[in-house]
């Protein structure tokens, strides 16, 4: 059954209204852990790339030793991409395409 925009908005508003109470209830719960460790984004990205490689290229030659070597290359590529992406670009940082009209010397 399709839901109307108004019904969807009401359900989102109801969920958002109950969210602060749920957060307070979780904060007061003595069984809940005080601090949840955040996963390392580099490890998460590398694991995603390695799983993609493993699924996309199934080969019996992909031994754990070979996958370790590939993981080193993937890590290097990720670090290189992060280094390149860390330099902010301005609008004026575009390739300089110098367009000149070529004229034949015989013309």
N, C-alpha and C positions, 0 to 999 in steps of 0.2 A: 504494500500500500504506500503510495507516494506521500510524502509529508510536505506541507506547505511551508513557505518561508516564515510565516508568522509562527507556526507551530515549532519549527526548528529554532527560531529566535527565543521562544519561550523556554524550550528545553535547555538551551545553552545558558540563558539567564538563571534558570533554576539551579543548574549545576554550578555555575559560578557563585551564586549566593551561598550555597552549601559548602563551598570549598574552604573558606576560612575556618569554619567550625571543624571540619575534618582535619585541617592542619593543626589546630590547637589540640584536638583530641590525640593526634599522633605525637605531638610534642609532650603531652602530659603522660603518655604511656611509658611506664618504667621498663617494659620489655623491648621497646624499640631501640635500636642502636643510636648512640649519640651522634656518631659521624660515619657516614657511608663513604668508603673510599671511592674516589672518582677514577675511572679507567684512564690510562694514559692514551691521549688521542693518537699519538704516533704508533703505538702498538695496535690500536684498533684499526687504523688505516692500513697498516702493514698486514694484519691478519685478513682484512677484507681483500686486499690485492692478492695475497697468497692463495686464499680460497678460490678466488676467481681464476687464477692461473691453474690451480689444481683441477678445477672442474672443466675449464675450457680446453685444456690440453692433457687429456688422460693418456698416459704413456707408461708402460712398465719400466722404462728407464728412469722415471722420476723417483729415485730412491731418497731416503731421508738425507743422505749426504748431498745429493744434487739439489734438493729443496732448500737445504741450508745455504748453499752457494747462491741460489736464486734469491733467497730472502736477503742476503747481503747486498745484492745488486738492487733489489727493490727498495731497501732502506736507503741506499745511496741516491736513488732516483727521487725518493720522497724528500730527502733532505735538500737535494739540489733544487727541486721545485719550490720548496718553502723558502729557500734563500733567494731565488729569483723573484718570487712573489712578494718578498718583504720590502722591495724598493717601490715606493709609491710613484706613480706616473702622473704627469700633468697632461692637460689637453694638448700642450705644445710638443709633447714627447711622441711624435709620430714619425714614421720613416719619411725622409726627405726625398720626394720624387721630383727630381728636376726634369721638367718637360721642356725639351728644346726641339725646335723644328729643324730637321736635317734637310739641307739643300745640297743638291748635287753640284760639284765644282764645275761641271760642264754646262750648267743651265744659265 
